[in-house]
Amino acid sequence: AHNCDHAYTVATLLELLADAELHLLGFADQSRYAIPEDAVEALAPMTAGLSERWQRAHFGELLRGDVFMHTFWAAPGTAPRVDVTFGPDMALCPAWSFVGYR
Protein backbone atom coordinates (compact mmCIF):
# COMPACT_ATOMS: atom_id res chain seq x y z
CA ALA A 1 0.00 0.00 0.00
CA HIS A 2 1.15 3.52 -0.77
CA ASN A 3 1.69 5.83 2.20
CA CYS A 4 -0.98 8.17 0.77
CA ASP A 5 -3.58 5.43 0.44
CA HIS A 6 -6.62 5.92 2.63
CA ALA A 7 -9.70 3.75 2.92
CA TYR A 8 -12.92 5.75 2.66
CA THR A 9 -16.41 4.62 3.52
CA VAL A 10 -19.43 6.43 2.11
CA ALA A 11 -19.66 8.38 5.38
CA THR A 12 -16.02 9.50 5.35
CA LEU A 13 -16.25 10.28 1.63
CA LEU A 14 -19.20 12.60 2.36
CA GLU A 15 -17.14 14.33 5.07
CA LEU A 16 -14.20 14.75 2.70
CA LEU A 17 -16.42 16.25 0.01
CA ALA A 18 -18.16 18.57 2.49
CA ASP A 19 -14.78 19.85 3.71
CA ALA A 20 -13.99 20.70 0.06
CA GLU A 21 -17.41 22.38 -0.33
CA LEU A 22 -18.58 19.66 -2.70
CA HIS A 23 -21.55 17.35 -2.57
CA LEU A 24 -21.97 13.81 -3.82
CA LEU A 25 -24.18 13.50 -6.87
CA GLY A 26 -24.06 9.75 -7.30
CA PHE A 27 -21.95 6.64 -7.68
CA ALA A 28 -21.02 5.22 -11.06
CA ASP A 29 -22.35 1.82 -10.01
CA GLN A 30 -25.07 2.41 -7.42
CA SER A 31 -25.86 -1.32 -7.28
CA ARG A 32 -22.57 -1.91 -5.43
CA TYR A 33 -24.01 0.09 -2.51
CA ALA A 34 -27.41 -1.63 -2.45
CA ILE A 35 -28.51 -4.15 0.11
CA PRO A 36 -28.54 -7.59 -1.55
CA GLU A 37 -32.07 -8.59 -2.58
CA ASP A 38 -31.97 -11.80 -0.55
CA ALA A 39 -31.23 -9.78 2.63
CA VAL A 40 -33.74 -6.92 2.22
CA GLU A 41 -36.58 -8.59 4.13
CA ALA A 42 -34.40 -9.86 6.97
CA LEU A 43 -32.76 -6.45 7.40
CA ALA A 44 -35.97 -4.41 7.10
CA PRO A 45 -36.16 -3.68 10.86
CA MET A 46 -32.59 -2.34 10.81
CA THR A 47 -32.94 -0.33 7.62
CA ALA A 48 -36.39 1.17 8.30
CA GLY A 49 -34.81 4.24 9.90
CA LEU A 50 -32.37 4.84 7.03
CA SER A 51 -34.42 7.35 5.08
CA GLU A 52 -31.53 9.23 3.46
CA ARG A 53 -30.00 7.57 0.37
CA TRP A 54 -26.40 8.03 1.51
CA GLN A 55 -27.21 6.36 4.84
CA ARG A 56 -28.55 3.38 2.89
CA ALA A 57 -25.49 3.41 0.60
CA HIS A 58 -23.15 3.48 3.62
CA PHE A 59 -25.00 0.56 5.24
CA GLY A 60 -25.03 -1.40 1.97
CA GLU A 61 -21.32 -0.79 1.42
CA LEU A 62 -20.40 -2.04 4.88
CA LEU A 63 -22.77 -5.00 4.61
CA ARG A 64 -21.45 -6.14 1.24
CA GLY A 65 -17.78 -5.47 2.00
CA ASP A 66 -16.74 -5.63 -1.66
CA VAL A 67 -16.23 -1.96 -2.59
CA PHE A 68 -12.50 -1.39 -3.03
CA MET A 69 -12.68 1.90 -4.92
CA HIS A 70 -15.38 4.56 -5.02
CA THR A 71 -16.20 5.97 -8.45
CA PHE A 72 -18.58 8.90 -8.19
CA TRP A 73 -19.66 12.32 -9.40
CA ALA A 74 -19.42 15.42 -7.20
CA ALA A 75 -20.33 19.06 -7.73
CA PRO A 76 -19.66 22.37 -5.98
CA GLY A 77 -22.07 23.48 -3.31
CA THR A 78 -23.90 21.79 -0.49
CA ALA A 79 -27.12 20.60 -2.11
CA PRO A 80 -27.87 18.92 -5.42
CA ARG A 81 -29.50 21.05 -8.08
CA VAL A 82 -31.36 18.12 -9.61
CA ASP A 83 -31.97 14.51 -8.65
CA VAL A 84 -30.18 12.45 -11.29
CA THR A 85 -29.80 8.70 -11.55
CA PHE A 86 -26.27 7.69 -12.49
CA GLY A 87 -25.06 4.41 -13.89
CA PRO A 88 -21.85 2.72 -15.03
CA ASP A 89 -22.64 3.53 -18.66
CA MET A 90 -22.38 7.27 -17.89
CA ALA A 91 -18.65 7.13 -17.01
CA LEU A 92 -16.47 8.56 -19.78
CA CYS A 93 -13.38 6.67 -18.67
CA PRO A 94 -14.35 4.19 -15.97
CA ALA A 95 -11.52 3.59 -13.51
CA TRP A 96 -12.47 -0.07 -13.16
CA SER A 97 -11.56 -0.70 -16.80
CA PHE A 98 -7.89 -0.31 -15.85
CA VAL A 99 -8.02 -3.20 -13.38
CA GLY A 100 -10.07 -5.60 -15.50
CA TYR A 101 -13.34 -5.16 -13.56
CA ARG A 102 -16.52 -4.99 -15.65
N, C-alpha and C positions, 0 to 999 in steps of 0.2 A: 504494500500500500504506500502511496505517496504521502509525504508529510502534510500536504495540503488537503488530502482527502477528508471528507466529513460526511457522515451518514445523516441524512435528513429524513424525517417523517413528514407527513402532510402538515402536521401541526407546526413543526419547526420551520418548514418551508414557508408557511403562511407568515410566521414571525419575521423571517429573513426578508420576504417581500415587503411586509409592512414597514420594516426599518428603512427600506430603500424607497418608500412611498410608491410602491407598486401593489397591484392586487392580482390575484390569480383568476384568470379567465376560464381555464379548463385544462384538462390533461389530454395528451394526444391519444391515449388509449384508456378511456374512462372505465372500461370493463375490468382492468387490472385492480381497480379500487372498489369494486362491487363485492358485496357479500355473496358467496357462492349460492346458487339457487337451492341446492340440497340442504343448506343451513339456514335459509331465511326464516322458515317457520319455527325452528328450534330456538333461534336467537331473537325472535320477535319481542319477547319481554325486555331484553337488554337494549334493543335498538329503537324501541318505541319513543324514547325521549330524544333521539338524535334527529331533530327536525332540520338542521342546517346541512346542506350537501357536503360541506367540507368535513363536518363531524363524521358523517357516514363514510366518506372517502378515507379518513384517518382510521376509523374502526376497521373498514374493509382491508386496508393496507396491512395493518398489524395482524389481523386474523389470517390473511392469506400468507403473508411472510415471503412473497416471491417478487417484490418490487426491488430491483437493484439499482435502478436509475429512473429518476423522474424526468419525463419529457412533457412540457407544459407551455402554455401561453400566458403572458402577464402583460399588464398595461399600466400606465401611470395613473395615479389617483387612488382613492380608497374604496370606490364603489363601481361596480360594472355599469357601463352605459346601456348595454343590451344583454339579454340572456341568450347565449349562443350555445349550441351543442357542437362539441368538437369530436373529431374522430381521427384514427390513424391515417386515413386517406387525405387529411388536410395538411399533413406535414410536408413541407417542401423538400427537406433533406432529413429524413428520420434518422436520429442517432443510432437506433437499434440496427439499422442496415449495416453499420460498420462492425458489428459484433456477430452477425449472422442470425440475429433474432428476427422473426417475421410475425 
